[in-house]
Amino acid sequence: QVMFYAKNPTDKEMNGQAMPSMIPINSAAHFHKIECFCFKQKTLKAHESRDMPLIFNIDKDLPKDVRVITLAYTLFDVTPN
């Protein structure tokens, strides 16, 4: 389990949707999310911040040349206008 930090820096409530990116790309088939904040949109009040969990496992057959997996999320504002 790891935690990702998110913050709404605006003066308005926002709905956010997290989109992942992972490198190396060949690790993605071996990385399995069990629980992720990215599965659903999250509402953050003005200036609210929070830690959000990601629970995952990695296959034992991960390629031997993969020593580090970097997972990043971009939180997009999807608040209806």
C-alpha positions as protocol buffer text, in pm:
chain_id: "A"
residue {
  index: 1
  type: GLN
  ca { x: 0 y: 0 z: 0 }
}
residue {
  index: 2
  type: VAL
  ca { x: 117 y: 351 z: -82 }
}
residue {
  index: 3
  type: MET
  ca { x: -40 y: 691 z: -33 }
}
residue {
  index: 4
  type: PHE
  ca { x: -63 y: 970 z: -288 }
}
residue {
  index: 5
  type: TYR
  ca { x: -108 y: 1331 z: -180 }
}
residue {
  index: 6
  type: ALA
  ca { x: -365 y: 1549 z: -358 }
}
residue {
  index: 7
  type: LYS
  ca { x: -451 y: 1914 z: -304 }
}
residue {
  index: 8
  type: ASN
  ca { x: -712 y: 2145 z: -447 }
}
residue {
  index: 9
  type: PRO
  ca { x: -530 y: 2481 z: -463 }
}
residue {
  index: 10
  type: THR
  ca { x: -839 y: 2670 z: -581 }
}
residue {
  index: 11
  type: ASP
  ca { x: -1106 y: 2867 z: -397 }
}
residue {
  index: 12
  type: LYS
  ca { x: -1379 y: 2637 z: -533 }
}
residue {
  index: 13
  type: GLU
  ca { x: -1484 y: 2279 z: -472 }
}
residue {
  index: 14
  type: MET
  ca { x: -1366 y: 2052 z: -750 }
}
residue {
  index: 15
  type: ASN
  ca { x: -1428 y: 1701 z: -876 }
}
residue {
  index: 16
  type: GLY
  ca { x: -1102 y: 1533 z: -965 }
}
residue {
  index: 17
  type: GLN
  ca { x: -1022 y: 1227 z: -1174 }
}
residue {
  index: 18
  type: ALA
  ca { x: -676 y: 1077 z: -1141 }
}
residue {
  index: 19
  type: MET
  ca { x: -507 y: 934 z: -1449 }
}
residue {
  index: 20
  type: PRO
  ca { x: -201 y: 712 z: -1408 }
}
residue {
  index: 21
  type: SER
  ca { x: 124 y: 682 z: -1595 }
}
residue {
  index: 22
  type: MET
  ca { x: 380 y: 406 z: -1536 }
}
residue {
  index: 23
  type: ILE
  ca { x: 735 y: 337 z: -1646 }
}
residue {
  index: 24
  type: PRO
  ca { x: 882 y: 115 z: -1762 }
}
residue {
  index: 25
  type: ILE
  ca { x: 581 y: 40 z: -1979 }
}
residue {
  index: 26
  type: ASN
  ca { x: 647 y: -336 z: -1978 }
}
residue {
  index: 27
  type: SER
  ca { x: 579 y: -342 z: -1603 }
}
residue {
  index: 28
  type: ALA
  ca { x: 212 y: -241 z: -1649 }
}
residue {
  index: 29
  type: ALA
  ca { x: 97 y: -594 z: -1736 }
}
residue {
  index: 30
  type: HIS
  ca { x: 245 y: -716 z: -1407 }
}
residue {
  index: 31
  type: PHE
  ca { x: 110 y: -438 z: -1182 }
}
residue {
  index: 32
  type: HIS
  ca { x: -238 y: -505 z: -1042 }
}
residue {
  index: 33
  type: LYS
  ca { x: -439 y: -243 z: -855 }
}
residue {
  index: 34
  type: ILE
  ca { x: -665 y: -388 z: -587 }
}
residue {
  index: 35
  type: GLU
  ca { x: -793 y: -58 z: -452 }
}
residue {
  index: 36
  type: CYS
  ca { x: -720 y: 281 z: -604 }
}
residue {
  index: 37
  type: PHE
  ca { x: -840 y: 637 z: -559 }
}
residue {
  index: 38
  type: CYS
  ca { x: -823 y: 653 z: -939 }
}
residue {
  index: 39
  type: PHE
  ca { x: -1122 y: 418 z: -982 }
}
residue {
  index: 40
  type: LYS
  ca { x: -1371 y: 698 z: -905 }
}
residue {
  index: 41
  type: GLN
  ca { x: -1385 y: 1075 z: -915 }
}
residue {
  index: 42
  type: LYS
  ca { x: -1303 y: 1246 z: -585 }
}
residue {
  index: 43
  type: THR
  ca { x: -1447 y: 1572 z: -456 }
}
residue {
  index: 44
  type: LEU
  ca { x: -1206 y: 1811 z: -290 }
}
residue {
  index: 45
  type: LYS
  ca { x: -1332 y: 2122 z: -114 }
}
residue {
  index: 46
  type: ALA
  ca { x: -1156 y: 2455 z: -167 }
}
residue {
  index: 47
  type: HIS
  ca { x: -795 y: 2425 z: -45 }
}
residue {
  index: 48
  type: GLU
  ca { x: -856 y: 2072 z: 85 }
}
residue {
  index: 49
  type: SER
  ca { x: -574 y: 1822 z: 74 }
}
residue {
  index: 50
  type: ARG
  ca { x: -569 y: 1453 z: 154 }
}
residue {
  index: 51
  type: ASP
  ca { x: -370 y: 1135 z: 127 }
}
residue {
  index: 52
  type: MET
  ca { x: -532 y: 879 z: -98 }
}
residue {
  index: 53
  type: PRO
  ca { x: -450 y: 505 z: -91 }
}
residue {
  index: 54
  type: LEU
  ca { x: -338 y: 269 z: -361 }
}
residue {
  index: 55
  type: ILE
  ca { x: -325 y: -102 z: -278 }
}
residue {
  index: 56
  type: PHE
  ca { x: -155 y: -321 z: -536 }
}
residue {
  index: 57
  type: ASN
  ca { x: 45 y: -633 z: -602 }
}
residue {
  index: 58
  type: ILE
  ca { x: 313 y: -715 z: -856 }
}
residue {
  index: 59
  type: ASP
  ca { x: 338 y: -1049 z: -1034 }
}
residue {
  index: 60
  type: LYS
  ca { x: 630 y: -1271 z: -947 }
}
residue {
  index: 61
  type: ASP
  ca { x: 701 y: -1306 z: -1321 }
}
residue {
  index: 62
  type: LEU
  ca { x: 794 y: -938 z: -1354 }
}
residue {
  index: 63
  type: PRO
  ca { x: 1078 y: -920 z: -1610 }
}
residue {
  index: 64
  type: LYS
  ca { x: 1417 y: -954 z: -1441 }
}
residue {
  index: 65
  type: ASP
  ca { x: 1544 y: -632 z: -1599 }
}
residue {
  index: 66
  type: VAL
  ca { x: 1273 y: -427 z: -1421 }
}
residue {
  index: 67
  type: ARG
  ca { x: 1425 y: -307 z: -1095 }
}
residue {
  index: 68
  type: VAL
  ca { x: 1222 y: 11 z: -1037 }
}
residue {
  index: 69
  type: ILE
  ca { x: 861 y: 92 z: -1126 }
}
residue {
  index: 70
  type: THR
  ca { x: 761 y: 457 z: -1127 }
}
residue {
  index: 71
  type: LEU
  ca { x: 389 y: 528 z: -1098 }
}
residue {
  index: 72
  type: ALA
  ca { x: 258 y: 883 z: -1119 }
}
residue {
  index: 73
  type: TYR
  ca { x: -91 y: 1032 z: -1128 }
}
residue {
  index: 74
  type: THR
  ca { x: -223 y: 1354 z: -1275 }
}
residue {
  index: 75
  type: LEU
  ca { x: -539 y: 1482 z: -1110 }
}
residue {
  index: 76
  type: PHE
  ca { x: -769 y: 1643 z: -1368 }
}
residue {
  index: 77
  type: ASP
  ca { x: -1046 y: 1884 z: -1273 }
}
residue {
  index: 78
  type: VAL
  ca { x: -1365 y: 1732 z: -1416 }
}
residue {
  index: 79
  type: THR
  ca { x: -1609 y: 1962 z: -1234 }
}
residue {
  index: 80
  type: PRO
  ca { x: -1914 y: 2033 z: -1450 }
}
residue {
  index: 81
  type: ASN
  ca { x: -1933 y: 2397 z: -1562 }
}
